Amino acid sequence: MKKLSTAVLLLGAILVAAQESEEKGNQIEDIIIVGNRNVKRTKLETPVPVDVINIDKIQRSSPQMTAQDLLNYVIPSFNAVRQSASDGTEHIDPVTLRGMGPDQVLVLLNGKRRHSTSLVNYQNTVGNGSVGTDLSAIPVIAIDRIEVLRDGAAAQYGSDAIAGVINIILKKNAGASASLTYGLSGRNDGDTYQAGANYGTTLGKKDSYINLSLQLSHRGKTTRTQNHDLDIFGNNFAYAFADDPAAARAADDEKIKERGLTRDDFNFQIGDAQIRQGQLFFNAEYPFNDHFKMYSFGGFSIKEGKGFGFRRLPSETSNVVSSIYPNGFQANLASQVYDVSYAVGAKYNVNEWLFDLSNTFGSNTFNYNVNNTNNASLGAKSPTDFYAGAHSFLQNTINLDVSKNINRFNVAFGGEFRFEQYQIKAGDEASYTQYDINGNVAAEGSTVLGSGGSQSFIGFSPGNALKKDRHSTAVYADISYDLDKKLNIDAAARFENYSDFGNTLNGKLAVRYEFIKNYAVRAAVGTGFRAPSLQQQYFNNSYADISTSGSGIVTKGIFRNDSDAAKILGFDKLKQETSVNASAGFTLRPLNKLSISVDGYWIKVKDRIVITSNITDPRLEQFNVESGRFFANAVDTETKGVDVVISYDWILGNGNLNINLAGNYTETKITDFHFPENLATPQNEFFGPDQINIIETLSPKTKASLGLNYGIGKFNFLVRNTYFGKVIRDGYPFGGVQEFSPKVVTDISVGYDITKSINFTVGANNVFDVFPDRQIYENSYYGVFKYAPVQMGTLGNYFFGRLNFNF
């Protein structure tokens, strides 16, 4: 905190000293297209806050290589943290805005709705029970800029825009560029390679273009366990669940000694997953005449990940086939994620009426392969590699948008039809089946050798498999009024009908008033909604297993919200989340190149969807279910906070210094619960302090960034300090409550223009090797998890070199 205070005082001194040297002149502002349909406004003229991030400029000097990592260090209200040992969530990072859920942020590509992933986060990480959008599926080399609308916008864009909107704009410029990056952590792991190329040209006609981007990247795994400091094998949490922990440890000691090994030969892999990715994107437009043009954009991404589950020890005879793995094993989860999108549209302009008709398609498929594991119930006959199934999600959206400027009014209206489909595919039989001692599918009363299914990640069964779809139809109207850029008023309304839960009507009113030149106040109020995703309605991975008492075969896992098990407990069918958003703030430009904005906000969400912990209830026994987890509209939340953004360009000596200070404070509280009243399981067990902690205090309430970017001659220097406020982690029911103190992460880089076309940059992320506080022992799973992936993650310092080419 002391570093941050010093930085703020330094910034203030710089601005005061610079005031007299401020050069007069016109400052070019970014024209924004998100948040309203009046494309003539700049980011300081909007009634709601919008950040415009020039990706090419920022990425050139920043250590970060993906869109979500870049945004994480330049927009304080945005948050993304890599997770460890969390199944699919290791492979697609959940991102949040203003402390809300990943599924309460709408992502657009070129102003058109982008599809979400098919992955549900259910591993008790940030965004537990939610479905987000994979920003890393869009190559950075293809992005021109990113607009982040920090305000509710469901009345304009529909579902998911409760916390805000991220609009990614693809490049359309002519010419060629390329980038080569190599990086490595200070612990000689997590090596990264990225090669990207972009080429744009006209299509033989004025204002036509086609822009192509290809990007290949690799991120190596990291190891951040106690193995680096001491022998932790005997501290593995599995011993804690043994009937006689001391005897289990002694048994493992004997087996290790018999094989001529030591405990140092047993490494527990916990850290960032390995990710490899290839992406091809395009953006094109062709005008046939002054009135009619067609456009298209989209791309393909394939991601292959390799993460790691918990280690199975030699003493875990119910999980380990000793003839295959005499020393136990640590399974790895290999993913293949395919992401496809394309949009085709036409714009027609007649008598200043603009018609935009488009069709946007997107799909995401996540395949699971589990390697270096076994199905213990098959004994020595067990495979060691399993295809564990897949899930996929597709979305197709048809839009008609009509707009016209009439004097000081901009009138817009239109309609939307959206089709969505979600599918789960079963894996290999051995990946999900519990077999008896004779190799047959186990039934009640069967004798079994051990647990069934692929250890670490049990595959999807035919009982889990499904294909479900829905459609929605919407109409909207949007009217804005501008009085010489002094008074701006926006009003929007949207009616939407969903085939699976009914209608919703939402509205928004936003006002900006410039009472003195370059000094303005702004405010907005509106209602919003988020439809339950098909993934939340239908995701399930229930499986057969040995009962906790060892008395027989039972069913466990996650059950559909409309299942018999959910109904018997009294869970209602999922419905929409509803919200009320309000914001107020001011913008000012006391100097020509100094801009300041301060915005406070309040967000009330009713019937927010969460996933429970395990529920054990006697009524489930009639379905042979021992325990289950369910999605439910179970909580109401209230979020309040403030954003501050200060930007200043100062001509210093023969160079230009850009100073950017941004900060955010966000607080979210659960205000009410809506669980069935007659559940036999206490709430502390099925939605206890750990689940409340994920929503309220697992993300930093305070985050700030001070960036100094100085260019002089052929050199460019970047110094950026990012402050991550304290977080609290509740290890209930196995651990305790721990507060993680605030941290400051420093990024530095030095760039040099070798020629007009070639730039070389070297630098570091987290140059001072800052980590979150070490976990208290009871939260570290008996010594395995040295650090929790909170605040800025567990990579430590990271060094990089980058070559940029422009032709």
N, C-alpha and C positions, 0 to 999 in steps of 0.2 A: 504494500500500500504506500510505503514511503517513496518507492521508485515512481509510482504513478503520480503522487502529489508533486514530486520534484519536476516530473515531465510537464504537468499542467502549468506550474509556475513558469517553467522555461518557455512554454508556448506563449503564455501571456506576455512575457518580457519581449519575446521576438516580435509579436504583433504590435506592441506599443512602439518599439524601436523602428518598425517598418512603416508605420503610418505616414511619416513625413516623406519617405522615399517612394510611396505608392505612385505608380505611373497611371495616368488617366488613359482610358481607351475603352473600346467595346470588348466585352468578354463573350466568347462564344459559349452558349449553353446547349446542353443536350436536349433534343426534342424527344419527349416520351410518348409512348403509345399505350401504356398500360394504365388502368385506373379510370379512364373515361375515353370516350370516342371522339374527343376533340384533339386532333394531332398537332395543333398549333401551339401547345403549351410547353414550357420548359419545366424542369423539376422544381424550381422555386415558385412557379405560378400555379401549382396544383393545390386543390383544397385538402388533399391528404398527402402524407409523406411518401416520396418515391426516391429510392437510391438508384443511380445509374452507374454501373461498373464497367469501365472500359477494360475488357478482359485482355486484349492484346497488349495494352500498355502495362497492366498490372502483372500479368503472367510472365512477361519478359524478364522482370527483375525479382520475382517472388520464388521462394523455394517450392511452393505448392504446385501440384501438377493436375489436379482435377477441379471441376467447377465448385463442388461442395467444400473442398479444402480451401480454395481461394476465398470464397464467401465467408468461411468461418473466421478468417483473419482480417476481413475488412468491414464486415457488418456485425456489430456486437449483438444485435437481436437475433442473429442466425447462429445455430449451434449444430455441430456434427462431431461425434466422437467414435472412433473405431472401437469395435467390441471384440472380445476374445472368448473362445470356448462357448459360442452361442449359436451353433448350427448355422442356418442360412443368414442370420443377421451379421455374421462375420464378413459375408460376401457382398452385401448391399447395405451401406451405412444409412441408418435413419437420420434424417435432418429435421430440425424444428425451427420455428420462427416465433418470437415473442413468448417463449415458454410453453407453447401449445403442442399438440401432437403432430407427428409427421403427416397424418392424413387430414390435418386441418390447414394445410398449405397447398394451394393450387399452383401447378406448374403449367406454363404455356410455352409453346415453341412457335416463334414468329406470330404471337398473338392467338394461336389456336391451342385448345385444350390438349395436353399430353396425357397419355395413359399412365396409370400407376404400375407398380410391380405386382407380381402374383404372390409375393412373399408376405406372410403375416409374421410380425415380430411377437414372439411369445416366450422369450427366454429371460424375462425379468430385466430387460434393458430399458433405456430411455425409449419411450414410444411403445411400451408393452401393450399388446393387443391391437396395434394399429397397422395400417398399410400405407407406405409412402411411395414416392417417386424416385427412381434411381437417376440422380443428376450425373453420375459418372458414366452413364451410357451415352452421353453426348460429348464428343471429343472437343477439348479446349481449342484446338487448332481451327475448329469450324465456327467458333463463337466470336461475334463482333462485340456485343455488349450484353449485359444482363440488367434488367430493370426489376427492382424489388419494391413492390407496393406493400408498405407496412400498415395495412388497414383492412378491415373486413370488406369483401367485395362480392358476396354471394348474390346480391341483387343485380350485379352486372354479369357475373360469369357462372353463377350456379354453385353446385355443391363443392365443398372442400375449401372455399375461400374464406374461412372464418378468421384465420390469423393473418392472412395476406396472400399475395400472388407473386410468383417468381416468373418473369417473362424472359426467355432466352432468345436473343435475336441472332440469327445466323449471318455470316459474312455474305456480301454480294459484290465485293469490289473486284476489279480486274487486276491481273498480275499474279505473281507467285511468291510464296513464302514457305519456309521450312524451319523446323526446330529439332534439335537433338539435345537430350538431357540425360545425364548420368548422376546418380546420387548414392550415398551410403551413410548409414548411421554411424555414430561414434563407437559402436560396439561391433562394427564390421558385419552387420547383418541388415536386413531390410533394403538390400540393394535395389535401385530403381533404374529402369531404362525407359526412355520414351522417345519415339521418332514420329514426327508429324509433318505432313506436307499439305499445302493448300494452293489451289490454282483456280483463278477466275478469268473469264473472258466474255466478250459479247457474243451474241448469236446472229451477228450480221445486221443488226438493226439498232438504232439509237434507243437507249434505255433498256435494252435487253441484256440479260446476263445469265451465266451459269457458273456456279462456284462449287468446286469439288474438294473434299477433305478426306485424307487418309491418316489414321493414327494407330500406332502399335505401341503397347506399353507393357511393362513387367514390374511388379512389386514383390520383392522377396519376403519370406517370412521373417519374423523376429522372435526371439526367446527372451522373456522377461519373468523368469521364475527365480525362486530362492536358490536354484542349482548354481547360480553364479557365485554365491557367497558361502554356501554350506550344503551338507548332505541333508536333503529333505525327504528322501524316499520313505523313510520310516514315519514321517509326519503326515503322510498322505491321509486325506480325510476318510478314506475307505476304512481305515483301522477303527475309526470312531464308531462305525456301525457294526463292527464285528461283535459277536457275543462275548468274546474274550480278546480285547485288543492286544494285550501283552502276548498272548499265545499266538495270535495271528502274525504279529511282528516276528516272534521267534521262529515261526514256521518259515516265513520268507527268508529270514537270516540263514536258516539251514539250507534252503534250496539255493540261495545265492552262493553260499560257501561251497556246496557240492559241485557247482558248475565252474568254480574257479573265478568267480566274478566278485566285484565289490558293488556297494550301493552307488558309487559314482558312475557305474555303467547304466544306470536307470535314470534317464533324463525325462522330465515332465515338460512337454512342449506347450507353453502358454505364451501367446503374443499375437501380433498381427498375422492374419492369414496371407498366404501367397496368392497374388492375383495376376493373371495375364489377360490381356484384352486387345482385341482388334476391332476397329471402327471405320466405317465408310459412310460419309454423309454428303448430301448435295442440296443446293438451293438454286432455283432457277425462276426466271420470269421472262415472258415474251409479249410485247405489245403488238397487236395486229394493226391497230390504228390509234388515233388519239382518244378513242372512246372505249376500246375493248382490249383487255390483256388477260393472259393466263399465267398461272404460277404453279409451282410444285416444289416441295422440299421433303426431306426425310432422311432416313439412314438405317444402317444395320450395325449391330454391335454383338459381338460374342465375347463372353467373359468366362474364364476358367479359374476357379478358385480351389484352394487346398487349405482347409482349416483342420483343427485337431480337437478331439473330444477328451474326456477324462481318462487317465491311465487306469487300466485294469491290472491288478496285482496278482502274483502267483497264488496268493492265499484265497482269492475270490473264486472258489471252485464252482459257484453257481453261474458265474459269468465267463470263466476262462476254460477253454479246452486245453489242458496241460500238455497233451501230446502234440498239439500244434504250436502252442505258445508257452513253453516251460517257464519263461521269465515274465509272463504276462504280456500285455500289449497296450499301445495307445492308438486307437483308431483314428483315421483321418477322413474327413468329409470332403469329397471332390465334387465340385459343382460345375455345371455347364449352364450358363444363362444366356439365352438368345433374346435379343430385343430388336424389334422391327417397327418402323414407323414410316408413313408417307402421307402427304397431303396434296390434293389437287384442287385448284380453284380457279375461278374466273371473276374479273372485276369489270363492271360496265358503268360508264359515266355518261349520263345524258341530262342536259339542263341542270348541271351541278348536283344531280342526284347520283350517289355512288351505291351501286349494288355489288355485293360480294357474296358469291355462292361457293361453298367449299365442302369437300369431304375429307375428313382426317381419320386415318386408321393407325392403330398401334397395338402391339402385342408383346407380352413378356412371358417367357417360358423358363422355368427353373427345374433342372434335372439334378437328382441326387444320386451320387455313387459313394458307397462307404467301403473303404479299403483297410487292410491290416486289422481285421476284426473277425468275429466268428458268431455263429448261432450255437450257443452252448448246449441247447437241447438236442442237437444232432451229433454231439460228441466228435469223434475223429473224422466223421464224414462231412463235417461242416465246410462249406466254402469259406474263403477268407476275403473275397471281394463280392460286393452285392450292388445290383442296381436297385435303389430304394424307391423308385417312382419319380413322379414329377407333378408340378402344378403349373397352370398357365392362365393368363388373363388377356382378353382382347377387348378392344373398345373401338367402335366406329361412330363418328360424329358428323352429322350433316348440318351445316349452318347457312342461314341466309341473313346477311346484315345489310341494312339500308340506312344511309345517312345523308344529311345535307346541311350546309351552313346557310342560314336565313338571317341576314342582317347580323345581329349580335347573338343569335341563337344557333346552337348546333343540335339538330334533331336526329335521333337514331332509334331504330327499332328493328326487330328481327325475330327469328325463331330458330329452334334447335331440336334435332331428333338424335338421340344417342342410344346405341345398342351395346350391351356389355355381356360378356360370357366368361364364366370361370369353370375351370376343369381340374380335377385331380385324377392322375393315372396311377394304377397300382404298380408296385415293384416286383422283383423276383419273389417267388413263393417263399423261399428261405429267408428273405429279408424281413418278413412280418409274422411268420408262422411259429407257433409253439408246438413242438413235436413231442410224442411220448417216447418211451424207452425203445419201442419197436420201429421208430421212424415214421409213425403215422401221426396225423394231425391230432393233437391232444384234446381230450374231452374231459368232462367232469369225472373225477376219480382216477384219471390216468396217472401212471408213474412216469416222472420226467427226470432227465439228467441235469437240466439246468434251465436258465431263462431262454426264451425263444426270441427270434428276430435278430437282426444285425445289431450287435452291441454298439452303443454310443448314439446311433440314430436308427430307430426301428422304421422299416419301410411302410409305405402306404399299402393297405390291403384292398382287395376288391370291395370290401364293405365300406372303405373310405372313398372309393372312386365315385366320381359323379361328373355331370356336366349340367350347369345351370346358367340361365340367362335372364335378362330383363331389358326393358327399354324405358326411356323417358322422353317426354315432349315438353318443350318450354317456349314461351313467348316473353319478350322483354321490350321495354321502352326506356330511353335514356335521353334526357334533355339537359343541355348546359347553356348557361348565359354568361357572356363576358362583356363587361362594360369597360372598354379601354384598358384592360388588364388591371383595373382597380377593384372591381367586384366580380367574383366568379361564383356562380351557383350551379351545382349539379344535382339533379334528381333522377333516380332510377327505380324501376320496379320490375319484378320478374315473377312470373307464374310458371310452376313446373309440376308436371304429373308423372309419377313413377308407377310402373305396372305392379310393383310388389308392395308398396305401402301407401300410395295415395298422393294427395296434392300438397303443395306448399306455395305460399305467397310471401315475397320479401321485398322490402323497400329500403332506400337509402337517400339521405339528404346531406350534401356537403357544401360549405360556404367558405370563401376566402375573401378578405377585405383588406386592401392596401390603404391604410389611413394616412400614411406619409410615403412619399416615393422611396421604394426599396424596404419599407417596413410594413409587414402584413400579419394579420391574425387569420387563423383557419380553424374550422371545426367540422365534425361529421358525426352523424348518428345513423344507425341502420340495423336491420335485422338480418340474420343469416341462417344457414342450415348446412348440415352435412348428411347426406344419405348414407345409411349403413352400407359398407362395401359388400359385394358378393362374397369376398374372401371372409369377412367377419360372419356373414350369414351361414356359410357352408363349409368353411375349413374344418376338418376333423382328422385326427390321427389316432383314434382309439385302437387298442391292440390287446391280444390275449397274453396273459402273463401269470406267473405263480402268485397266488394271494400272499399278502404280507404275513399271514399266519402260517403259510405253507400248507394249508388244508386242501387246496384245489386250484383249478384254473378259473381266472376271473378276467374281466375286461377293465382296462384303465385308459387314461389319456384325455384328449380333447374331443368333446361331442358337439354336434351341430346344435345351434340354438333352437331348431324346430324338432329335435329328436324327442323320443319318448322319455328319455332320462331328464331332459330339460323341462319338459311339460310336467312331469310328476313332481318336480321340485318347485313348480310355480313360476318359472321364468316366462316372461311374455315374449312374443315375437319381436325381433329388433325393429325399431322405428328410427326416424331421423333425429339427429341432434339439432337443437335450435339454439340460436344465439342472439344476443343484443350487443352491438359494438358502439362505443362512443369514444371520440378523440377530440382533443383541442390543443392548439399550439400556436407558435408564431415563427415567422421567418424574417430575417433582416440581412441587409448588405450594407454595413456601415462604410466599407471601403469597396472600391471597384472590384477587387478580386478576392474579397473576403465574404463568405456566406455562412450564415448560422441558422440552424433550425432546431427548435425544441418542441417535442410533441408528447403529450401525455395521453394514455389510453386506458380504457376499461372494457373488459370482455366478459360477458356472462354466458355460460354454456349450460343448457339444461339437457338432461338425459344423455350425457356423454357415455360413449360405449367403451367398456373395459373388458378384460378377460380375468376371470377369477383364478385363484389358486385352487388346489385340489379340494373338492367337496366330498366328504364322506357322510352319507345319510342312509339310514336303514331302508328307506323307500327305494333306493337304487338296487337293492338285492334282488328284486323281482325281475330285473333285466340282467342279472349276473354281473352287475357293475360294482366294483369295489370303491372306486373314486373317479371323479371327473372334473374337468374344467369347462367353463361355459362363457360365451360372450353375452353381455347384457347391457342395457341402457341404465347403468347402476349408479351413476354419480352426477351431481351438478358441480360445476367449478366456477370460480371467479378469478379473473386475471387482471392485474393492474400494473402499470409501469410507465416509464418515460424514456424517450430516445433523445439524444443530443448529438448533432452532427455539426462540426465546424471545419471549414475548408478554406485554405488561403494559399494563393500563389504570390510569391515574393521574388522579385528580381534582386538577386544577391550577388554582388560583384559582376562577373561576366556570365553568371549562370542563373538558373531558375530553381527556386526551392518551393516544393509543394508540401504544405503541412496539412495533415488531415487528422483531426481528433474526433472520435466518435465513441459514444458510451450508451449503455442501456441498463436499466434496472427493471426487472420483471418479478412479480410475485404471484403465484397461483395457489389458491386454497380450494379444498373440497368443502362445499357448503351443505351438501345433503347426500344421503344414500337412498337407493331405491331397490334394495335386494328383497327377494321374497321373505315375508315375515316369519314363515314357519320352517325355515331351514334348521335341521338338527345340528349342523356344524356351526360352532361359534364363528363370528365374523373375523376374529383375530387369526383364524386358520384359513379361511377362504378369501379374505381380502383384508389382510392385516396391516400392521405398521410398514412392512416392506413395500406393499403395493401403494399405500398412500405416499410413502417417501418417493417413489418413482415419479409421481405426478407433481409433488409439491417442492421437493428439495434436492433431487438428484442432479439437476442441471444448475449451473451458476445463476444466481439471481442478479449478479452484477458482472458486467463484462465491458471492457473499454479497449480502444486501440488508438495509439498515437504513431502515425507514420510520417517520416521525414524523407522525402525523395528529392535529391539534388542532382541536377544535370548541368555540367559545365564542359564545353568543348566536346571531346569524344568520350568523356566519362559520365557515368551515372552511379550515384550512391544511394542506397536504401538502408534506413534504420527504422525498424518498426517494433514497438513494444506492445504486446497484447496482455491485458490484465484479465485473468479468470478469477472471479470471486469464489468465495467458499461454497462448498457443497456439503451435504450431509448424506451419508449412506447408512441405511438401517439393515443390518444383517439378519433380521428376524426371519425364521424362528431359530436359526442355528448360531447366530452371532449377535453382536451388539450394535449400538449407535455410535458412529464415528463422524466427527467433523473434519473435513479436509480444508486446510487453510488456503487463503488466496495465493495465486502464483502469477508471476510475470514472465512471459516468454518473449525472447528477443530474436528477431530475424534481421540478418544483415546481408547485403550483396554489393558487389562492385561490378559494373558493366563497362565494357570498352568497345567502341566502334572501330573495328579493324579497318573496314572500308565503309563506304556509304551503304553497302548491302549486307555486311556481315558484322554481327555483334557477338561478343563473348562475355558471359556473365558467370561469376563464381560467388558463392555465398553459403549461408547456413540458416536453417530453421532451428530455433531453440539453441542458439549458440552456446549458452551457459549451462546446457544439459539439465534443465529443470524438470523434475518429476512431481507427480502428486505425492502427498504424504504417504509413507508406507502404511499399509493396512494394519489395524490392530489384529493380534493373533487370532482371535475368535472369528474374525471376518475373512481370514486368509485361507480358509479351508485347510487348516492345520499346516500352514507354512507354504503351501503351493503358490498361492497368488500373492506375490510380494506387493504389487500395486493393483488398485482397481482402475479400470479404464474410465476415469472421470475427468472432468475439465478438459485438458488438452491431449489426453491419451497417454500411452506409455512408451513412445518411441525413443524419447530422449533427444540428444542433438543429432542433426542430420545435415550433411554437407553435399553440395551439388555444384555441377558445372553445366552450362548450357550454351549452345551455339544457335544463334538465330540468323536466318537468311531471308532477305527480301530482294525480289527481282522485278 
